[in-house]
Amino acid sequence: MKAIGTKYKREILVFLATVILGVVFTALNPNFLMWRTMLTIFQQMVLNGLLAVGIMFAILTGGIDLSIGCTFAIVGIAVANCCVKGMNPFLAILAGLLVGVVLGMFNGFLVTNLKLQPFIATLGTMSLYRGVAYVVTGGAPVTNVPDSFRNIFNGQLPGGIRYYVIVMIAVFVIAHIILSKTRTGDYLYAVGGNEEAAKLSGVNVAKTKYIAYIVSGACTAVAGLVMLASLGSAEATAGIGYETNAIAAAAIGGTSMAGGRGTALGTFFGALLLAVLKVGMVVINVDSFWQYVVTGLIIIAASYFEFMKGDIAAFTARHKKERSM
Amino acid sequence: MKKKVLAVLLTAAMAVSLTACGANGGSNSKDGSGSSDTQTQESDRDASDGAENSEEGENGSEDSKGQGDAGGKEFNPDKAEDAMSIEEIREKNGAEVPVEADWKLGVVMKSLSNEFWRTLQEGYEAAAEDAGLTIDIQATTDESDETGQQTMTEALTTQGVDALLMSPISDSNLTSAVESANDADVLTVNVNDGLIAEANHYVGPNAYMNGQLAAEWISNKLGDEGQVAIVVGMAKAFAARERTEGFKDWIADNNSKMEIVAEQNADWDRQKSKELANTWITQYPELKAIFCNNDDMALGVVEAVEESGSDILVVGVDGIGEAYDSIRAGKLDATVDSFPFYMAQVAVECTLRSIAGQKLPSAVATPQALIDSENVDKDAAEIINWTAPAYTK
């Protein structure tokens, strides 16, 4: 038990912060504690959660993927077009995932083969992908997506839990397994922690980075599918600015922007905290502009805590060393 | 170490107190009875008093504008005293619209990815063809390229157009471009929002009226009682402020028994407005209607309402094609259409009249109408009683 406590210290703290936030909201408006509000919170964390877990992979390798908001729009448009033209919805989903993977792969190509800095490379593709979305649609939304597609994600389990919430949890579980149980996971942390050392110890750095950006693209594609099912239409302007919230969720969950540190569970709680904040602010009827203020404060507090934790670790290590001497 | 813990605690305290302060401001509309209710009314009254005060200020600056001054920054075309409709202008100046073949008009718009602006463009093209004129139309790709739009405007002035028709991205990004156009004796016409206080004329729908029409329609449908909520667009936009204010003022001025229980920003984003509506539906089981500052957000809200299976009325503004389809499908309940196609024609007509030396008011209100299931299939020209301008060469 104690081992779990130290291993997942960060995650537990973020979860506790979420609970405290929930208690504050409940104190201000008891309605917050309804089952339906809980459902709303989980529904509203899905898009950000999926984007966050994707971008976390890119961040783990010491990179970033700013293009996710645009990939999100392209996948929505592509799948919407497939569905409207009568393609089998499951094939359309596969096509959408493929689009996400290809767009992610292109980011990987820029970062590894062309050796561009991830920030600049994905800043470029961010504009590029958005442009493609505008060009393909001519700016017009794609509408009338059939229910046969929408029901795959929108259907409900008893208790009102939507399928897309389950999809998100499944993605997080897969991400957790990749990161903690597979060699690929070890490589991702190794590349982000110290790329030179990883290379010298025989890690295929290029391949690992490709994987990170492909996972980012794929998770974004899943988010695009959920959005399409939820709205029934796709627009070229969808997802503008969503990458900032995704980065925030990952950062609050303890993902280090320098790479090498972060977990799927932490990102999950980071996204949950932001969703609690978003829904809570509406429930207590605070002007949404305050959300930005509070979100900002939370990100700053969370990263300060991260910084402090490093300090404490160094302090205790020194202390131990002194004692042993 | 102690200091650091203290710092974290202070940050947390700050965050909590912020939430708490905000909650005091917003919570009075949450429980709709007792003392907090009167609080809401009082604060509403305060707000409308404030609006009236600023209105006077705006009228003041308005007068100076009429005399050809640069005009105050507080220019509000919705409250301009000399505002006229196109019918009134035709009556006053005669039906004939003077045109000279060598007049060149320049148009600067934003975001052709938005159907509203695309339709406006079609209106300009139709007007150009009818009048036998060349119109140079330029637009930015998105609604955030403020400097790009400024560059376009300056380039058109340099190329020597007779008049500029502009729909700026913000209230300020074209200010300097308009000043240089005015210096070069180019007629400047501001079409729809944002606002350019320095422009010679404003042509566009009365956004305040948008909100009033929506409130009146909802009141009729609900028997003038029940809870309503408002989804606003980004608050820096003039249209968002005016539409919301028009809606609220109608309820206040008509002693309506409808109660506004919530008002939140959704950044003009469909997904965000849907999520907002989801939360509201769980929080306000008695919610009867939601007014949205535009159709995009209304279509998101419609999805949330459909999912919940409730029969909340949803009203948008703009009249985009998707909104019409949604009304026909029985999902969206109504939209306030500003008929951009005809707005462009009115704008061109006014511009030509002004170039020819006719005296036009500082603000021209373009046609608008509420569209619901009853008139959704009616011809737009019939709804607004449109007569094409009579161009004479």
Interface residues (C-beta under 8 A of the other chain):
Chain A: V24 L28 N29 N31 M34 R36 T37 L39 T40 Q43 Q44 L47 G131 Y134 T137 G139 A140 P141 T143 N144 N154 M227 S230 L231 G232 S233 E235 A236 T237 A238 I240 K278 V279 M281 V282 V283 I284 N285 V286 D287 S288 F289 W290 V293 V294 L297 I298 I300 A301 Y304 F305 M308 D311 I312 F315
Chain B: M1 K4 A7 V8 T11 A12 M14 A15 V16 L18 T19 A20 G22 A23 G25 G26 S27 S29 K30 S111 L112 S113 N114 E115 R118 T141 D142 A235 A262 Q264 N265 A266 D269 R270 Q271 K274 E275 L276 N278 T279 W280 T282 Q283 D296 L299 G300 E303 E307 E322 D325
